[in-house]
Amino acid sequence: MSGILVTGAGGFLGGALTRALLARGDAVVDLEAGDRRGLDALAARAPLLAVEAADICDGEAVDAILARHRPRAVVHCAAIVGVVASLEAPARLLRVNIEGTANLLEAMARHGTRRMIHISSEEIYGAFQAERIDEEHPVAPLYAYGVSKAAVEQLGRSYRATHGLDCIDIRTSWVYGPGFPRDRVPVNLVRAAARGEALHLPCGAESRIDHTYLDDAVAGVIGALDLAEHPFDAYHVASDSAPSLAEIAAILRELAPGADLSVGPGEYRHAGRIPMPRKGALSCARAADAFGYRPRFDIRAGLAATLEAERRAFDNAREGALQHG
């Protein structure tokens, strides 16, 4: 058995993990049900990458992929993500996230793949009971997305007990960086600054959230993947800090003088309407002790790196439009 299977590889984190694994010489199998054009282009110049088109809810297709490639481990990123999706299509979200994972675990057990690194979320906790929490915090998810991630964590424990699988949960928090595909803080604020556009969010100035830079999330997942024996089955991989949105806007105004950014008072609301439960920092001490994870990007460094990349992308797009105009 060899190689790593990455599910949801066409997504933000899955794609970054694929590139990082290839860069260090791993054979990678990418499973993606959606847009695969970027993956196909990458595969054309990366002989260690195979791309498989499959819906994770199609158990027969998932089983066939595991039978064909027999990966030594799975990094499970495939999911419908986010609180907004929890309210817009909860039944579909639960089916993809939970039933899809069950299909994957069944195929792993059948074909001898023992380890799964599952990308979980701070949403499993619901409202934080302290400004900084560890992995022993009570699990009380408020929305269907968090419910699905908590269920998948427990499903992994069930397959550990019944099939001997090694299911490790990486609890991330609001991963961001260049190319983030959704309209969400802090990247919407970064893009406005990069383009010289005004952006005034109506609320959320006091909300504190652990924002995790993409490169740190990738490093943490790979650290967990490589550890031979895990003392725990769940770890925080985050920034270990929780700046407020007002602080983030202030940092961006310093990084981009003249940027017209602001955040109104009160607590953050997803899509401007769905209240966010209290959040805070995720202690990463357990991951540091187990596999040496330490975030390299504090919020200023992460915002600066994202701003530089977004400026470059904006300038390139503008130059391309002028050349073809």
C-alpha positions in Angstrom: 0.0 0.0 0.0 1.3 3.5 -0.8 0.1 7.0 -1.5 -2.4 9.3 0.2 -6.1 9.6 -0.8 -7.3 13.2 -0.4 -11.1 13.6 -0.5 -12.5 17.0 -1.4 -9.3 17.8 -3.1 -10.8 20.5 -5.3 -11.5 22.6 -2.2 -9.5 25.2 -0.5 -7.7 23.1 2.1 -7.8 19.8 0.1 -6.1 21.5 -2.8 -3.4 23.0 -0.6 -2.8 19.6 1.0 -2.5 17.9 -2.3 0.2 20.4 -3.5 2.1 20.1 -0.2 2.1 16.2 -0.3 3.2 16.2 -4.0 6.0 18.7 -3.2 7.5 16.3 -0.7 7.3 13.3 -3.0 4.1 11.5 -1.9 1.9 9.7 -4.4 -1.6 11.3 -4.1 -5.0 10.2 -5.2 -7.5 13.1 -5.3 -11.2 12.3 -5.0 -13.5 15.2 -6.1 -17.1 15.4 -7.2 -17.1 19.0 -8.3 -15.0 21.1 -10.5 -11.8 19.2 -11.3 -10.2 21.4 -14.0 -7.5 22.7 -11.6 -6.8 19.1 -10.4 -6.6 17.8 -14.0 -4.2 20.6 -14.9 -2.1 19.8 -11.9 -2.1 16.1 -12.8 -0.9 16.8 -16.3 2.4 18.0 -14.8 2.5 15.9 -11.7 3.0 12.2 -12.5 2.5 11.2 -8.8 -1.1 12.6 -8.9 -4.2 10.6 -9.9 -7.6 12.3 -10.0 -10.8 10.3 -9.5 -14.2 11.8 -10.1 -16.7 10.4 -7.6 -19.5 11.5 -5.3 -18.6 10.5 -1.8 -22.3 9.5 -1.3 -21.9 6.9 -4.0 -20.7 4.0 -1.8 -19.9 1.7 -4.8 -17.7 4.4 -6.5 -15.8 5.1 -3.3 -15.3 1.4 -2.7 -13.9 0.9 -6.2 -11.4 3.8 -5.8 -10.1 2.4 -2.5 -9.9 -1.1 -4.1 -8.0 0.3 -7.1 -5.5 2.5 -5.3 -5.3 1.0 -1.8 -3.9 4.1 -0.2 -2.0 3.8 3.0 -3.9 6.7 4.5 -6.8 9.1 3.8 -7.0 12.8 4.5 -10.8 13.5 4.6 -11.6 17.1 3.5 -14.8 16.4 1.6 -17.8 18.1 3.2 -20.4 20.7 2.7 -19.0 23.5 4.8 -20.4 26.3 6.9 -23.2 27.6 9.1 -25.1 29.2 6.2 -25.2 25.8 4.4 -26.5 24.3 7.7 -29.7 26.4 7.4 -30.1 26.5 3.6 -29.8 22.7 3.0 -29.4 20.8 6.3 -30.6 17.4 5.0 -28.1 17.5 2.1 -25.3 18.7 4.3 -25.9 15.9 6.8 -26.1 13.3 4.0 -22.9 14.3 2.4 -20.9 14.8 5.6 -22.1 11.8 7.5 -23.3 9.2 5.0 -20.3 10.1 2.8 -17.9 9.5 5.6 -19.6 6.2 6.4 -19.0 5.1 2.8 -15.4 6.1 3.1 -14.9 4.3 6.4 -16.5 1.1 5.1 -14.2 1.1 2.0 -11.2 1.7 4.2 -12.1 -1.2 6.5 -12.7 -3.5 3.5 -9.5 -2.7 1.6 -7.0 -2.3 4.4 -6.5 1.4 4.7 -6.0 2.0 8.5 -5.6 5.7 9.0 -7.9 8.6 8.3 -7.2 12.2 9.2 -10.5 14.0 9.3 -10.8 17.7 9.0 -13.2 18.7 11.8 -14.2 22.1 13.1 -14.5 24.3 16.2 -18.2 24.4 15.4 -18.6 21.1 17.3 -18.3 23.1 20.6 -21.1 25.5 20.1 -20.7 28.5 22.4 -17.2 28.5 24.0 -17.3 28.5 27.8 -13.9 30.4 28.0 -11.8 32.8 26.0 -9.3 29.9 25.3 -10.3 26.3 25.2 -8.7 22.9 24.9 -10.0 19.6 23.3 -11.8 18.6 26.6 -14.3 21.4 26.1 -17.9 20.1 26.1 -19.3 19.3 22.6 -22.6 21.1 22.0 -22.9 22.1 18.4 -25.6 24.7 17.6 -26.0 24.3 13.8 -26.2 21.3 11.5 -22.6 21.7 10.2 -21.2 21.3 13.7 -23.6 18.5 14.4 -22.3 16.7 11.3 -18.6 17.1 12.3 -19.3 15.9 15.9 -21.1 12.9 14.4 -18.3 12.1 12.1 -15.8 12.2 15.0 -17.9 9.7 16.9 -18.4 7.6 13.8 -14.6 7.4 13.5 -14.4 6.2 17.1 -17.0 3.5 16.3 -14.8 2.2 13.4 -11.8 2.3 15.7 -13.6 0.0 18.1 -15.2 -2.3 15.5 -12.6 -2.4 12.7 -9.3 -1.1 14.2 -9.2 2.0 12.1 -7.0 4.9 13.3 -9.3 7.9 12.9 -7.7 11.2 13.9 -9.7 14.5 14.1 -8.1 17.8 13.3 -10.2 20.6 14.7 -9.5 23.7 12.6 -11.0 27.2 13.0 -11.9 29.6 10.2 -9.0 28.6 7.9 -8.2 31.5 5.5 -5.6 32.6 3.0 -5.0 33.5 -0.7 -7.7 32.2 -2.9 -10.3 31.5 -0.2 -13.5 30.8 -2.2 -16.2 32.3 0.0 -17.3 35.8 1.0 -16.2 35.6 4.7 -14.1 37.5 7.1 -11.2 38.1 7.1 -10.6 37.5 3.4 -13.5 39.8 2.3 -11.8 42.6 4.2 -8.4 41.7 2.7 -9.8 41.7 -0.8 -11.4 45.1 -0.4 -8.1 46.5 0.9 -6.2 44.9 -2.0 -8.6 46.4 -4.6 -9.0 49.8 -3.0 -12.6 49.3 -2.4 -14.6 50.3 0.7 -16.1 47.6 2.9 -18.2 48.3 6.0 -19.5 45.3 7.8 -22.6 46.1 9.8 -21.7 44.2 12.9 -19.2 41.9 14.6 -16.5 44.3 15.9 -16.4 42.6 19.3 -16.4 39.0 18.1 -13.2 37.1 18.7 -12.4 34.2 16.4 -9.4 31.9 16.0 -8.4 32.5 12.3 -6.0 29.9 11.0 -3.7 30.7 8.1 -3.8 28.0 5.4 -0.1 27.1 5.5 -0.4 26.4 9.3 -3.5 24.2 8.7 -1.6 22.2 6.1 1.4 21.8 8.3 -0.7 20.6 11.2 -2.6 18.0 9.1 0.6 16.6 7.7 2.2 16.5 11.1 -0.7 14.4 12.3 -0.6 12.2 9.2 3.1 11.4 9.8 2.9 10.6 13.5 3.2 6.8 13.9 1.3 6.5 17.2 -1.2 9.1 18.4 -1.8 9.6 22.2 -5.2 11.3 21.4 -7.7 11.1 18.6 -8.5 14.8 18.4 -6.3 17.9 18.1 -6.6 21.6 17.6 -4.7 23.0 14.6 -5.3 26.7 14.7 -3.6 30.0 15.6 -3.9 29.7 19.4 -5.2 33.3 19.5 -8.5 35.1 18.9 -8.3 38.7 17.6 -11.5 40.6 17.4 -12.9 41.7 14.0 -12.3 45.3 15.0 -8.6 44.5 15.6 -8.4 42.7 12.2 -9.8 45.8 10.4 -7.3 48.0 12.3 -4.4 45.8 11.3 -5.5 45.9 7.6 -5.7 49.6 7.7 -2.1 49.7 8.9 -1.0 47.2 6.2 -2.9 49.1 3.5 -2.8 52.8 4.4 -6.0 54.5 3.1 -8.0 51.3 3.1 -11.7 52.2 3.8 -12.6 49.3 6.1 -14.8 49.2 9.2 -16.8 46.7 11.3 -19.9 47.8 13.2 -20.6 47.1 16.9 -22.0 43.9 18.3 -21.5 40.2 17.6 -20.8 38.7 14.2 -23.7 37.2 12.1 -23.1 34.7 9.3 -24.4 36.2 6.1 -25.4 39.2 8.1 -28.3 37.3 9.7 -27.3 34.1 11.6 -25.9 34.8 15.1 -22.5 33.3 15.8 -22.2 31.7 19.2 -19.3 32.9 21.4 -16.0 31.8 20.1 -12.3 32.3 21.2 -8.9 30.8 20.9 -8.1 27.1 20.5 -5.2 25.9 22.6 -2.8 24.0 20.4 -0.7 22.6 23.3 -1.8 19.0 22.6 -0.8 19.1 19.0 2.5 20.8 19.9 3.3 18.0 22.4 2.3 15.2 20.1 3.7 16.2 16.7 5.4 19.5 17.1 2.7 21.7 15.7 3.2 25.4 16.3 1.5 28.1 14.2 4.0 30.2 12.2 1.5 32.9 11.2 -0.1 35.2 13.8 -3.0 37.3 12.5 -0.8 40.1 11.3 1.5 37.8 9.3 -1.4 35.9 7.8 -3.2 39.0 6.8 0.0 40.5 5.3 0.6 37.3 3.2 -3.0 37.2 2.1 -3.0 40.9 1.2 0.1 40.5 -0.9 -1.3 37.5 -2.8 -4.6 39.2 -3.4 -3.0 42.4 -4.6 -0.9 40.3 -7.1 -4.0 38.4 -8.3 -5.9 41.6 -8.7 -3.1 43.3 -10.6 -2.7 40.3 -12.9 -6.4 40.1 -13.6 -6.5 43.8 -14.4 -3.5 43.6 -16.7 -5.1 40.6 -18.5 -8.3 42.5 -19.0 -6.4 45.5 -20.5 -4.5 43.2 -22.9 -7.7 41.6 -24.1 -9.8 44.7 -24.0 
